[in-house]
Amino acid sequence: MLPEGYEIVTVITRPDKPVGRGQGIIFSPVKQVALAHNIPVWQPGSFKRPENSAGLAAYHADLFIVAAFGQILPQAVLDLPRYGTLNIHASLLPKYRGVSPISEAILQGDAETGVTIMLIDAGVDTGPLLLKRSIPIAEDETTGSLTLKLADLGAQALLEVLPQWISGKITPIPQDNSAASHTRMLRKEDGKIAWEQPASVLARKVRAYTPWPGTYTYWRGKLLKIISARAFPQTTSPEPVTPGTVSALQDAGHKSLAIATGNGSLVVEQLQLEGKKAMSAQEFLRGYPQIIGETLRPH
């Protein structure tokens, strides 16, 4: 709920795109919420086009708020509102600037992450800071689950910062650029598993890349998605085991898949073979017992 005296003039989001095999139009989540609350929606595309910048100026808005907007706004646009343009970024800046801060925090094994409300400048997540709020990262956290938590935290932080910023009670704090780290756009191929890596790293990768881009390997030429998994500590073995080799593990009364890595084993809890439905490791072993003893490949 917005504080009294504030009004959302319009919600600006990306143009609608056809998705899926049927190429049907599905509204973005923010558009769906806006329409449900009778808030006007504008989908102009790039603000590098003068006509769109002019259309934005015609709103005479006092403040712009940006969250995962997907385009770098020209300085002329940032300067339009008298209270500037604020951004809700899903990391504790200056850590993890860029487009994939949530997955990066999980991938790096961080104990906590959070949100930052910042004043946007011409750089990418380089503007001065108004407010930070942090939360712990659970051991089983995925990018999907953490995104929902940070969305709630970001909304709370924004409601906290708005009246203080508008009344001049907050002095923006410049970021320490020497402490900055950066993230990049994830690609599908980033999800390919290199079994030579330690099991602890691979377990974080599975969680960090859920739901996108997912993690996968290959078995007998078919793509095999690893949907959920956890690291199992190294056990003594009479001889070295090739990374990617599959064995059965008796775990909590049922069989699981254990895959040898560069250090320890990755215990797979849920997986999906190309062309089949996702299933538990126990279900998979009933249908494909021949996987035991085989070695998974990167392609």
SELUM-742333 format. One record per residue (C-alpha): x negated, y, z; residue in three letters; chain; residue number from 1. Coordinates in pm, 1 decimal. Each point is the difference from the previous one (the first is absolute). Example, Ala and Ser with C-alpha at 12.3 -4.5 7.8 and 13.67 -1.06 7.14 Angstrom:
% SELUM-742333
xx/yy/zz/residu/chaine/num
-1230.0/-450.0/780.0/ALA/A/1
-137.0/344.0/-66.0/SER/A/2
***
This chain:
% SELUM-742333
xx/yy/zz/residu/chaine/num
0.0/0.0/0.0/MET/A/1
-140.8/338.4/-102.9/LEU/A/2
-39.8/270.4/263.8/PRO/A/3
273.0/263.3/-3.4/GLU/A/4
-57.9/274.5/-252.1/GLY/A/5
-175.9/-218.4/-257.8/TYR/A/6
152.3/-94.5/-334.0/GLU/A/7
-126.8/-240.6/-265.6/ILE/A/8
49.6/193.5/-323.3/VAL/A/9
-84.3/-290.4/-230.8/THR/A/10
-185.0/-329.6/-16.0/VAL/A/11
-252.1/-32.7/-282.8/ILE/A/12
-104.6/-347.9/-108.8/THR/A/13
-139.4/-177.5/-304.5/ARG/A/14
218.7/-47.5/-308.5/PRO/A/15
201.4/-322.6/-10.6/ASP/A/16
-172.2/-290.2/-173.4/LYS/A/17
137.5/-327.2/-136.9/PRO/A/18
-126.8/-297.8/201.3/VAL/A/19
7.5/-377.9/-23.4/GLY/A/20
84.0/-226.0/-290.0/ARG/A/21
336.0/162.4/-50.1/GLY/A/22
-163.5/346.0/-7.6/GLN/A/23
279.0/134.1/219.4/GLY/A/24
-29.5/337.4/169.5/ILE/A/25
-54.8/-20.0/375.4/ILE/A/26
-13.9/322.7/197.6/PHE/A/27
-303.5/59.4/221.0/SER/A/28
66.0/-51.6/374.1/PRO/A/29
-26.3/372.4/71.7/VAL/A/30
255.7/75.4/-272.5/LYS/A/31
238.5/-259.0/141.8/GLN/A/32
-23.7/153.2/349.6/VAL/A/33
41.9/353.4/-134.0/ALA/A/34
311.4/-88.8/-198.5/LEU/A/35
146.0/-185.7/298.7/ALA/A/36
-31.5/323.2/202.0/HIS/A/37
126.7/224.8/-280.3/ASN/A/38
-338.9/169.4/-43.5/ILE/A/39
-76.1/126.5/-352.7/PRO/A/40
-268.4/-194.5/-188.4/VAL/A/41
-232.5/141.6/-265.7/TRP/A/42
-224.7/-221.6/-217.6/GLN/A/43
-204.5/234.9/-217.7/PRO/A/44
-318.6/-197.4/-60.7/GLY/A/45
-335.0/179.8/0.2/SER/A/46
-36.2/339.4/165.4/PHE/A/47
-285.2/81.3/-234.6/LYS/A/48
273.6/98.8/-244.4/ARG/A/49
77.0/371.4/43.6/PRO/A/50
376.9/-48.9/-28.8/GLU/A/51
-2.1/-239.3/296.6/ASN/A/52
-207.9/234.5/213.7/SER/A/53
238.0/281.0/-87.3/ALA/A/54
297.6/-218.0/90.3/GLY/A/55
-158.5/-77.5/336.2/LEU/A/56
-63.7/367.2/70.7/ALA/A/57
367.9/74.5/-66.3/ALA/A/58
94.1/-190.7/319.6/TYR/A/59
-176.3/266.4/212.4/HIS/A/60
-79.8/-270.0/253.7/ALA/A/61
-179.3/94.9/322.5/ASP/A/62
-185.4/-330.4/27.5/LEU/A/63
-87.7/-299.5/-215.8/PHE/A/64
-51.0/-343.5/156.3/ILE/A/65
-177.8/-271.6/-199.1/VAL/A/66
-11.5/-374.1/74.1/ALA/A/67
-149.6/-251.7/-246.9/ALA/A/68
99.9/223.6/-290.4/PHE/A/69
-247.8/-149.2/-245.0/GLY/A/70
-127.9/312.7/-171.5/GLN/A/71
-249.1/275.8/84.4/ILE/A/72
185.8/329.2/24.5/LEU/A/73
-153.5/310.0/-162.8/PRO/A/74
-114.1/273.3/239.7/GLN/A/75
266.6/232.9/-141.6/ALA/A/76
265.5/-246.2/121.0/VAL/A/77
-160.0/-44.2/342.7/LEU/A/78
0.7/376.7/48.1/ASP/A/79
371.2/47.2/-75.0/LEU/A/80
154.8/-46.7/348.2/PRO/A/81
-91.5/251.3/272.2/ARG/A/82
-72.5/-276.9/250.3/TYR/A/83
-205.9/-200.0/-247.7/GLY/A/84
21.4/-364.1/-104.4/THR/A/85
-27.6/-273.2/261.8/LEU/A/86
-92.7/-361.3/-65.0/ASN/A/87
71.5/-313.0/205.8/ILE/A/88
-298.9/-230.3/-46.6/HIS/A/89
-3.7/-356.6/130.9/ALA/A/90
-342.5/1.2/165.7/SER/A/91
-191.7/184.9/268.1/LEU/A/92
-173.7/250.3/-227.9/LEU/A/93
-274.0/49.1/-103.3/PRO/A/94
-6.5/-382.1/3.0/LYS/A/95
147.4/-169.8/-306.5/TYR/A/96
85.2/286.7/-230.0/ARG/A/97
170.1/-102.4/-323.3/GLY/A/98
274.2/-231.4/-117.5/VAL/A/99
-29.3/-322.5/202.6/SER/A/100
-82.3/92.3/361.5/PRO/A/101
233.0/-256.1/161.8/ILE/A/102
-145.2/-306.4/-171.3/SER/A/103
-353.0/132.1/56.3/GLU/A/104
50.6/29.0/376.6/ALA/A/105
107.3/-366.2/14.7/ILE/A/106
-274.8/-110.2/-238.1/LEU/A/107
-267.1/162.9/216.3/GLN/A/108
131.8/-164.4/317.1/GLY/A/109
83.5/329.1/174.3/ASP/A/110
164.6/-21.0/342.2/ALA/A/111
217.7/304.2/-67.0/GLU/A/112
120.3/232.7/-270.5/THR/A/113
257.2/276.5/-15.7/GLY/A/114
133.2/300.4/-186.9/VAL/A/115
-133.2/348.4/-58.7/THR/A/116
199.1/311.7/-81.9/ILE/A/117
-225.7/228.2/-201.2/MET/A/118
15.3/320.6/-198.3/LEU/A/119
-67.4/-88.8/-362.7/ILE/A/120
-282.4/171.8/-183.8/ASP/A/121
-141.6/-57.0/-348.8/ALA/A/122
-187.8/-321.3/97.2/GLY/A/123
128.0/-353.9/56.6/VAL/A/124
100.7/-22.5/368.3/ASP/A/125
-265.1/256.5/92.9/THR/A/126
218.4/273.0/152.2/GLY/A/127
-2.7/117.6/361.9/PRO/A/128
178.1/-210.8/264.2/LEU/A/129
309.8/95.3/197.7/LEU/A/130
81.1/-318.5/192.9/LEU/A/131
-112.6/-364.0/36.8/LYS/A/132
186.4/-290.2/156.1/ARG/A/133
-139.5/-353.6/33.5/SER/A/134
133.5/-354.2/51.5/ILE/A/135
-175.5/-336.4/51.2/PRO/A/136
-29.3/-249.6/-285.6/ILE/A/137
143.4/-337.9/99.5/ALA/A/138
-198.7/-317.8/-70.9/GLU/A/139
263.8/-122.1/-247.1/ASP/A/140
65.0/341.0/-159.2/GLU/A/141
46.8/19.2/-376.0/THR/A/142
-0.3/309.3/-215.8/THR/A/143
375.9/-47.7/-39.0/GLY/A/144
73.0/-8.7/373.2/SER/A/145
-247.1/276.6/84.2/LEU/A/146
143.5/226.4/-271.4/THR/A/147
340.4/-10.7/170.9/LEU/A/148
-151.8/83.8/339.4/LYS/A/149
-200.9/290.1/-141.1/LEU/A/150
303.2/135.4/-185.0/ALA/A/151
185.1/26.2/332.3/ASP/A/152
-304.2/150.2/170.1/LEU/A/153
-42.8/251.0/-282.6/GLY/A/154
361.1/112.5/28.2/ALA/A/155
-37.3/48.8/376.7/GLN/A/156
-325.4/191.4/-48.0/ALA/A/157
156.4/226.2/-262.3/LEU/A/158
294.3/87.4/225.5/LEU/A/159
-249.3/78.6/275.7/GLU/A/160
-221.8/219.4/-213.0/VAL/A/161
260.6/198.4/-195.9/LEU/A/162
120.7/245.4/268.0/PRO/A/163
-354.0/49.7/132.2/GLN/A/164
-138.9/69.6/-346.5/TRP/A/165
279.9/234.8/-100.6/ILE/A/166
-32.1/197.7/326.6/SER/A/167
-376.4/34.0/-41.9/GLY/A/168
-94.1/-212.9/301.5/LYS/A/169
-232.9/-230.4/-196.3/ILE/A/170
-342.2/98.4/-130.3/THR/A/171
-108.4/-230.6/-285.2/PRO/A/172
-325.4/-185.4/75.8/ILE/A/173
-243.8/-51.6/-291.5/PRO/A/174
-90.2/-361.5/-71.8/GLN/A/175
-348.8/-132.0/69.3/ASP/A/176
-98.5/-91.3/-355.2/ASN/A/177
-309.3/-185.9/121.7/SER/A/178
231.3/-255.2/169.3/ALA/A/179
224.9/-48.3/-304.3/ALA/A/180
60.6/-333.5/-170.2/SER/A/181
200.3/-64.8/-314.6/HIS/A/182
236.2/-258.0/-146.9/THR/A/183
93.4/-78.1/-357.7/ARG/A/184
295.7/-128.3/-192.8/MET/A/185
29.7/-376.9/41.3/LEU/A/186
9.6/-220.5/-306.9/ARG/A/187
142.4/-349.9/-47.5/LYS/A/188
-348.1/-148.3/-36.3/GLU/A/189
-96.6/129.2/345.6/ASP/A/190
209.1/-282.8/142.0/GLY/A/191
-222.4/-274.0/-142.2/LYS/A/192
-157.1/-199.1/284.9/ILE/A/193
-376.1/-59.2/11.5/ALA/A/194
-31.0/-301.6/227.6/TRP/A/195
-363.5/82.0/78.3/GLU/A/196
121.2/283.2/224.4/GLN/A/197
56.3/-67.7/374.3/PRO/A/198
342.0/-129.4/105.5/ALA/A/199
53.0/305.6/223.5/SER/A/200
-41.3/231.5/-299.5/VAL/A/201
230.7/-209.3/-219.3/LEU/A/202
271.3/-14.3/268.0/ALA/A/203
-3.5/380.2/20.2/ARG/A/204
12.0/17.9/-378.2/LYS/A/205
312.7/-216.6/-12.6/VAL/A/206
173.5/232.0/249.0/ARG/A/207
-132.0/320.4/-157.0/ALA/A/208
115.9/-100.3/-347.3/TYR/A/209
352.9/-98.6/106.7/THR/A/210
224.0/88.4/-180.5/PRO/A/211
-232.7/147.5/-268.3/TRP/A/212
-208.7/-113.0/-181.3/PRO/A/213
21.7/-336.8/177.8/GLY/A/214
-287.6/-246.6/37.1/THR/A/215
-54.8/-296.5/-229.5/TYR/A/216
-231.4/-273.1/-116.6/THR/A/217
27.3/-280.3/-258.3/TYR/A/218
61.2/-373.2/31.4/TRP/A/219
-19.8/-225.3/-305.7/ARG/A/220
28.3/306.0/-223.5/GLY/A/221
315.3/132.0/166.5/LYS/A/222
24.9/317.5/205.3/LEU/A/223
51.0/-69.0/370.4/LEU/A/224
119.5/289.3/215.9/LYS/A/225
-104.3/9.5/364.9/ILE/A/226
290.2/173.2/172.9/ILE/A/227
-97.2/-29.3/366.3/SER/A/228
-310.2/-139.1/168.6/ALA/A/229
-228.4/34.1/299.9/ARG/A/230
-367.0/-55.2/70.9/ALA/A/231
-119.8/-315.0/173.3/PHE/A/232
-342.6/11.4/168.2/PRO/A/233
-295.4/-185.3/-140.4/GLN/A/234
-24.7/-361.8/113.5/THR/A/235
-306.4/-214.6/-11.2/THR/A/236
-12.7/-225.5/-303.6/SER/A/237
-252.1/-274.8/-81.5/PRO/A/238
-52.2/150.9/-346.8/GLU/A/239
73.7/332.7/-173.4/PRO/A/240
344.0/37.3/-154.8/VAL/A/241
41.8/184.6/-328.5/THR/A/242
202.8/321.7/50.3/PRO/A/243
349.8/-51.2/-139.7/GLY/A/244
18.4/-366.2/99.4/THR/A/245
342.0/-95.3/139.7/VAL/A/246
48.7/-221.4/303.7/SER/A/247
296.3/-86.3/223.2/ALA/A/248
12.3/140.3/350.7/LEU/A/249
225.3/-132.9/273.8/GLN/A/250
129.0/318.4/157.2/ASP/A/251
272.4/36.8/265.0/ALA/A/252
149.8/-336.8/-86.0/GLY/A/253
6.5/35.0/-377.9/HIS/A/254
-244.2/-4.2/-289.2/LYS/A/255
-144.2/321.5/-139.2/SER/A/256
-230.9/77.4/-289.1/LEU/A/257
-350.0/101.2/103.5/ALA/A/258
-222.5/144.2/-271.1/ILE/A/259
-376.2/21.7/51.7/ALA/A/260
-150.6/348.6/-28.7/THR/A/261
-344.3/153.5/34.3/GLY/A/262
52.0/-4.5/376.6/ASN/A/263
283.8/-193.4/161.5/GLY/A/264
322.8/-113.9/-163.9/SER/A/265
307.0/183.3/-122.0/LEU/A/266
310.6/-174.5/135.7/VAL/A/267
279.7/56.8/-250.4/VAL/A/268
350.6/24.8/143.6/GLU/A/269
198.2/89.4/-313.3/GLN/A/270
-90.1/-23.9/-367.8/LEU/A/271
152.1/-9.8/-347.1/GLN/A/272
-112.7/-194.1/-305.9/LEU/A/273
51.7/159.2/-340.6/GLU/A/274
354.5/-65.9/-121.8/GLY/A/275
118.3/-130.8/338.5/LYS/A/276
167.0/155.0/304.3/LYS/A/277
-193.5/114.1/306.6/ALA/A/278
-25.3/-268.3/268.3/MET/A/279
-166.2/-83.3/328.2/SER/A/280
-331.0/-184.5/-2.6/ALA/A/281
173.0/-308.1/140.9/GLN/A/282
257.3/1.7/-281.4/GLU/A/283
-276.8/53.3/-255.1/PHE/A/284
-198.1/-298.7/129.6/LEU/A/285
305.8/-223.7/-30.4/ARG/A/286
36.6/94.7/-364.6/GLY/A/287
-368.3/27.5/-94.0/TYR/A/288
-205.3/-226.0/230.2/PRO/A/289
-263.0/-29.5/-274.6/GLN/A/290
-126.6/349.4/81.0/ILE/A/291
-186.9/-140.7/302.1/ILE/A/292
-369.8/-31.8/-79.9/GLY/A/293
19.0/220.6/-309.7/GLU/A/294
-172.7/335.2/-42.5/THR/A/295
192.1/317.5/-83.1/LEU/A/296
-153.8/223.8/-266.5/ARG/A/297
-3.1/378.0/-62.5/PRO/A/298
140.4/-51.3/-352.1/HIS/A/299
***
